[in-house]
Amino acid sequence: MGKYVMVVQSQALPGRDDDYNEWYDNQHFGDICAIPGVTGGRRLENVMTLAGEPGLKYLATYEIECDDIGAVMGEMGRRGAEGLMPISDALDGPASVLWVYKVSDNYA
């Protein structure tokens, strides 16, 4: 079984941080963690950039254990498309980025 980390950077629309955080903490985080294969996660807020270009204000990481990461991502897409994972209008969707990393066998 493979181990992966999904990393998501996102931000709220200007002036909508409270709405965004309410949705993310009380709806979206649980929706993502309910996807089979997602074993947990955490949210972080950028407070300082010491090198390079600053990223977006919010970062979420999710731990995933599965045999087929494509199937997990497909399920996430299906749930979103079918309205099973509501998206807040406070989210700056076009700015958001998502990466999936495989955990090296040396560190699993």
RODO-2510 file (C-alpha; in nm, 4 decimals, decimal comma):
residues 108
     n   res          X          Y          Z
     1     m     0,0000     0,0000     0,0000
     2     g     0,1370     0,3395    -0,0959
     3     k     0,1607     0,6385     0,1347
     4     y     0,1027     0,9879     0,0000
     5     v     0,0677     1,3447     0,1194
     6     m    -0,1743     1,5804    -0,0520
     7     v    -0,0694     1,9423    -0,0101
     8     v    -0,3159     2,2235    -0,0773
     9     q    -0,2460     2,5971    -0,0735
    10     s    -0,5478     2,8242    -0,0744
    11     q    -0,6737     3,1622     0,0311
    12     a    -0,9960     3,3471     0,0913
    13     l    -1,1304     3,6188    -0,1299
    14     p    -1,0405     3,9647     0,0053
    15     g    -1,2228     4,0350     0,3295
    16     r    -1,3709     3,6819     0,3517
    17     d    -1,1226     3,5041     0,5802
    18     d    -1,3777     3,4453     0,8580
    19     d    -1,6269     3,2866     0,6168
    20     y    -1,3528     3,0826     0,4519
    21     n    -1,2166     2,9488     0,7813
    22     e    -1,5658     2,8668     0,9108
    23     w    -1,6343     2,6615     0,5974
    24     y    -1,2932     2,4943     0,5887
    25     d    -1,2867     2,4031     0,9587
    26     n    -1,6495     2,2952     0,9907
    27     q    -1,7260     2,1479     0,6461
    28     h    -1,4450     2,1003     0,3969
    29     f    -1,1770     1,9477     0,6181
    30     g    -1,4182     1,6754     0,7299
    31     d    -1,5384     1,6190     0,3738
    32     i    -1,1826     1,5521     0,2566
    33     c    -1,0991     1,3314     0,5555
    34     a    -1,4122     1,1215     0,4853
    35     i    -1,2762     1,0094     0,1478
    36     p    -1,1629     0,6443     0,1686
    37     g    -0,7840     0,6344     0,1905
    38     v    -0,7473     0,9745     0,3582
    39     t    -0,6247     0,8981     0,7090
    40     g    -0,5973     1,2505     0,8509
    41     g    -0,4686     1,5963     0,7942
    42     r    -0,3928     1,9360     0,9353
    43     r    -0,4352     2,3035     0,8497
    44     l    -0,1754     2,5729     0,8800
    45     e    -0,1648     2,9498     0,8365
    46     n     0,1408     3,1299     0,6994
    47     v     0,2892     3,3704     0,9524
    48     m     0,6329     3,4301     0,8012
    49     t     0,8269     3,3812     0,4768
    50     l     1,2036     3,3577     0,5191
    51     a     1,3166     3,2513     0,1721
    52     g     1,1634     3,2442    -0,1734
    53     e     0,8290     3,3761    -0,2830
    54     p     0,5520     3,3614    -0,0271
    55     g     0,2888     3,0971    -0,0829
    56     l    -0,0809     3,1402    -0,0254
    57     k    -0,2008     3,2205     0,3256
    58     y    -0,3417     2,8768     0,4111
    59     l    -0,1903     2,5320     0,3755
    60     a    -0,3552     2,1969     0,4357
    61     t    -0,1848     1,8594     0,4276
    62     y    -0,3651     1,5272     0,4143
    63     e    -0,2174     1,1831     0,4752
    64     i    -0,3351     0,9184     0,2283
    65     e    -0,2764     0,5420     0,2315
    66     c    -0,4009     0,3497    -0,0701
    67     d    -0,3180     0,1131    -0,3522
    68     d    -0,4374     0,3553    -0,6231
    69     i    -0,3889     0,7288    -0,5673
    70     g    -0,5727     0,7966    -0,8933
    71     a    -0,8839     0,6321    -0,7501
    72     v    -0,8675     0,8495    -0,4376
    73     m    -0,8326     1,1645    -0,6474
    74     g    -1,1128     1,0412    -0,8732
    75     e    -1,3407     0,9933    -0,5728
    76     m    -1,2596     1,3433    -0,4535
    77     g    -1,3483     1,4791    -0,7973
    78     r    -1,6689     1,2766    -0,8118
    79     r    -1,7851     1,4004    -0,4737
    80     g    -1,7118     1,7577    -0,5739
    81     a    -1,8894     1,7260    -0,9077
    82     e    -2,1961     1,5692    -0,7469
    83     g    -2,2234     1,8445    -0,4860
    84     l    -2,1325     1,6131    -0,1989
    85     m    -1,8484     1,8470    -0,1004
    86     p    -1,9874     2,2011    -0,1042
    87     i    -1,7397     2,4769    -0,1890
    88     s    -1,7625     2,8114    -0,0123
    89     d    -1,8052     3,1253    -0,2187
    90     a    -1,5378     3,2746     0,0120
    91     l    -1,2692     3,0509    -0,1440
    92     d    -1,0434     3,2090    -0,4054
    93     g    -1,0624     2,8960    -0,6195
    94     p    -0,8479     3,0084    -0,9136
    95     a    -0,5574     3,0833    -0,6782
    96     s    -0,5664     2,7412    -0,5097
    97     v    -0,3040     2,4784    -0,5857
    98     l    -0,2925     2,1074    -0,5042
    99     w    -0,0016     1,8651    -0,5183
   100     v     0,0226     1,4964    -0,4308
   101     y     0,3552     1,3550    -0,3128
   102     k     0,4484     0,9905    -0,2665
   103     v     0,6212     0,9225     0,0642
   104     s     0,9638     0,7765    -0,0027
   105     d     0,9976     0,4149     0,1059
   106     n     1,3018     0,5293     0,3058
   107     y     1,0751     0,7423     0,5290
   108     a     0,7460     0,5527     0,5260
***
